[in-house]
Amino acid sequence: MVKNRCVIVGASPAANAEFIAKMIQQSDFVICADGGRDIIAKTSITPDLIIGDMDSSSDTKVFESIPTKILPVIKDDTDTMYCVKTALSMGFERFLLLGTIGGRMDHTLANLSVLLYLRNHNAEGAIISEYEEITLLDSGVNVISDVKGKTISVMPFSCERIKLSYNGLFYPLKEAAVTAEYPYTISNKAVENEIEITVHEGKALLIINKELFINNF
């Protein structure tokens, strides 16, 4: 079976093993980032690769037969970033990050930056938890489906300002400037099942909040 999407499982204390198991498909290549091994061990899923310095993995004997890359504790890359770089070198272009937000804020911010790293390396990624889906929007028209009734937030990322237009949202925008210091584009509501968010300038994080996600990334 050809595996065309890489799923990286982190060790966020907010991670829900049951939810993560539902997100992973049989055709995914699964990498555990350090303590992500403990999360996957609670499911029936067997990872394809384990990478990390093992400072957050409680039982290193779990999945002993699975290929494992032990990283030095003193390094520049986070375990998640090293996983991403490894998967990019293997040719993957689609990434799903699970168990990578919540808990420590610095880790969450670093994992949001992973979305930018992927985009700059001709790949696409999404961070999904039980309650939100986070992706990076680049310039142009972005069409998002199956979102009616869901809460939509768009924020500048890696830039001081963005310029946005909306179609299908309760609060409309027309080439409106949104700055990093005043991101008023929070908690909008999708009134159509398919919406359009046009980024005229800059890069933006799209955060979709809902109770339960269907894995369609």
C-alpha positions as CSV (number, residue, x, y, z in Angstrom):
1,M,0.0,0.0,0.0
2,V,1.3,3.4,-1.0
3,K,1.4,5.8,2.0
4,N,0.8,9.3,0.8
5,R,0.3,11.3,4.0
6,C,2.5,11.6,7.0
7,V,0.9,11.7,10.4
8,I,3.1,13.0,13.3
9,V,1.9,12.2,16.8
10,G,3.1,14.4,19.6
11,A,2.9,14.1,23.3
12,S,0.7,17.1,24.3
13,P,-0.9,16.5,27.7
14,A,-4.1,17.5,26.0
15,A,-3.9,14.7,23.5
16,N,-6.8,12.2,23.3
17,A,-5.7,8.8,22.2
18,E,-9.1,7.7,21.1
19,F,-9.6,10.8,19.0
20,I,-6.1,10.5,17.5
21,A,-6.8,6.8,16.5
22,K,-9.9,8.0,14.7
23,M,-7.9,10.5,12.7
24,I,-5.3,8.0,11.4
25,Q,-6.0,6.1,8.2
26,Q,-4.6,2.8,7.2
27,S,-2.8,4.5,4.3
28,D,-1.0,7.0,6.6
29,F,2.7,6.8,7.5
30,V,2.8,7.3,11.2
31,I,5.7,8.9,13.1
32,C,5.7,9.2,16.9
33,A,7.5,12.3,18.1
34,D,9.1,11.1,21.4
35,G,6.3,10.7,23.9
36,G,3.8,10.4,21.1
37,R,4.8,6.7,21.4
38,D,2.9,6.6,24.7
39,I,-0.2,8.1,23.1
40,I,-0.2,5.6,20.2
41,A,0.5,2.7,22.7
42,K,-3.0,3.3,24.0
43,T,-4.5,2.5,20.6
44,S,-4.4,-0.4,18.3
45,I,-2.2,1.5,15.8
46,T,1.4,0.5,15.1
47,P,3.6,3.4,14.1
48,D,6.0,3.2,11.2
49,L,8.8,5.2,12.9
50,I,9.7,6.7,16.3
51,I,11.9,9.8,16.6
52,G,13.0,11.8,19.6
53,D,15.4,12.3,22.4
54,M,13.1,10.2,24.6
55,D,12.9,12.8,27.4
56,S,9.1,12.5,27.4
57,S,8.6,8.9,26.6
58,S,7.7,6.8,29.7
59,D,8.3,3.3,28.3
60,T,11.0,3.0,25.6
61,K,10.4,-0.8,25.4
62,V,7.0,-0.2,23.7
63,F,7.3,-0.8,20.0
64,E,10.9,-2.1,20.3
65,S,10.7,-3.7,16.9
66,I,9.7,-0.4,15.2
67,P,12.6,1.7,13.6
68,T,13.6,4.3,16.1
69,K,15.9,7.3,15.7
70,I,17.3,8.5,19.0
71,L,18.1,12.2,19.0
72,P,20.6,14.1,21.3
73,V,18.9,16.1,24.0
74,I,21.0,19.1,23.1
75,K,19.9,20.1,19.6
76,D,18.3,22.9,17.6
77,D,15.3,21.1,16.2
78,T,12.3,20.1,18.3
79,D,11.4,16.5,18.1
80,T,8.4,17.4,15.9
81,M,10.5,19.5,13.6
82,Y,13.0,16.7,13.2
83,C,10.1,14.3,12.3
84,V,8.9,16.8,9.7
85,K,12.3,17.2,8.1
86,T,12.7,13.4,8.0
87,A,9.4,12.9,6.3
88,L,10.1,15.7,3.8
89,S,13.3,13.9,2.9
90,M,11.2,10.8,2.3
91,G,9.1,12.7,-0.2
92,F,5.9,13.3,1.8
93,E,4.0,16.4,0.8
94,R,0.9,16.1,3.0
95,F,1.1,16.2,6.8
96,L,-1.3,15.8,9.7
97,L,-0.1,16.8,13.2
98,L,-1.9,15.3,16.1
99,G,-1.2,15.7,19.8
100,T,0.8,18.8,19.1
101,I,-1.2,21.6,20.7
102,G,-2.2,22.3,24.3
103,G,-0.1,22.1,27.4
104,R,3.1,24.1,27.1
105,M,2.5,27.3,25.1
106,D,6.1,27.4,23.7
107,H,5.6,23.9,22.2
108,T,2.2,24.9,20.7
109,L,3.8,28.0,19.1
110,A,6.7,26.0,17.8
111,N,4.3,23.5,16.2
112,L,2.3,26.3,14.6
113,S,5.6,27.4,13.0
114,V,5.9,23.9,11.6
115,L,2.9,24.8,9.3
116,L,4.9,27.7,7.9
117,Y,8.0,25.5,7.5
118,L,6.0,23.0,5.5
119,R,4.5,25.6,3.3
120,N,8.0,27.0,2.6
121,H,9.1,23.5,1.6
122,N,6.3,22.9,-0.9
123,A,4.2,20.8,1.4
124,E,0.9,21.3,3.2
125,G,-0.1,20.5,6.8
126,A,-2.8,20.7,9.3
127,I,-2.9,20.6,13.1
128,I,-6.1,18.9,14.4
129,S,-7.4,18.3,17.9
130,E,-10.8,17.4,19.2
131,Y,-11.9,21.0,19.1
132,E,-10.0,22.8,16.3
133,E,-8.3,22.5,12.9
134,I,-5.5,24.9,12.2
135,T,-4.0,25.4,8.7
136,L,-2.0,28.1,7.1
137,L,-3.6,30.3,4.4
138,D,-1.3,31.7,1.7
139,S,-2.3,34.4,-0.8
140,G,-5.2,33.9,-3.1
141,V,-8.7,32.5,-2.8
142,N,-9.1,29.7,-0.3
143,V,-12.3,27.6,-0.5
144,I,-13.3,25.8,2.7
145,S,-16.2,23.2,2.7
146,D,-18.4,21.6,5.4
147,V,-18.2,24.5,7.8
148,K,-21.7,25.9,8.2
149,G,-22.3,26.8,11.8
150,K,-18.7,26.5,12.8
151,T,-16.6,29.2,14.3
152,I,-13.9,30.7,12.1
153,S,-10.9,32.7,13.1
154,V,-8.2,34.1,10.9
155,M,-5.0,35.7,12.3
156,P,-1.9,37.2,10.8
157,F,1.1,34.8,11.0
158,S,4.8,35.5,10.4
159,C,3.8,39.0,9.2
160,E,2.7,42.3,10.7
161,R,-0.6,42.5,8.7
162,I,-2.8,40.7,6.3
163,K,-5.5,41.9,4.0
164,L,-8.7,39.7,3.8
165,S,-12.0,39.3,2.0
166,Y,-14.7,36.9,3.1
167,N,-17.7,35.2,1.5
168,G,-20.1,33.0,3.4
169,L,-19.3,34.4,6.9
170,F,-21.6,36.3,9.3
171,Y,-19.3,39.2,9.6
172,P,-18.2,40.2,6.0
173,L,-14.9,41.7,5.0
174,K,-13.8,43.4,1.8
175,E,-10.1,43.8,1.4
176,A,-9.8,44.7,5.1
177,A,-6.5,45.1,6.9
178,V,-5.9,43.0,10.0
179,T,-2.7,43.7,12.0
180,A,-0.9,41.4,14.3
181,E,-1.5,43.7,17.3
182,Y,-5.2,43.9,16.7
183,P,-6.6,40.6,15.2
184,Y,-10.3,41.4,15.3
185,T,-11.1,38.6,12.9
186,I,-11.8,36.2,15.8
187,S,-14.9,34.0,16.3
188,N,-16.7,34.7,13.1
189,K,-19.4,32.2,12.0
190,A,-19.8,30.3,8.8
191,V,-23.3,30.9,7.5
192,E,-22.8,28.8,4.3
193,N,-21.5,25.3,4.0
194,E,-18.8,26.5,1.6
195,I,-16.9,29.7,2.3
196,E,-14.2,31.7,0.6
197,I,-11.4,33.5,2.4
198,T,-9.3,35.6,0.1
199,V,-5.8,36.5,1.4
200,H,-4.8,39.6,-0.6
201,E,-1.6,40.2,1.4
202,G,0.4,38.2,3.9
203,K,0.0,34.8,5.5
204,A,-2.7,33.8,7.9
205,L,-3.6,31.1,10.3
206,L,-7.1,29.7,9.8
207,I,-8.6,28.2,13.0
208,I,-11.9,26.3,12.6
209,N,-13.6,25.3,15.9
210,K,-16.2,22.6,16.2
211,E,-17.0,19.8,18.5
212,L,-15.8,16.8,16.5
213,F,-13.8,16.6,13.3
214,I,-14.2,14.3,10.4
215,N,-10.8,13.5,8.9
216,N,-11.0,15.0,5.5
217,F,-7.5,16.6,5.3
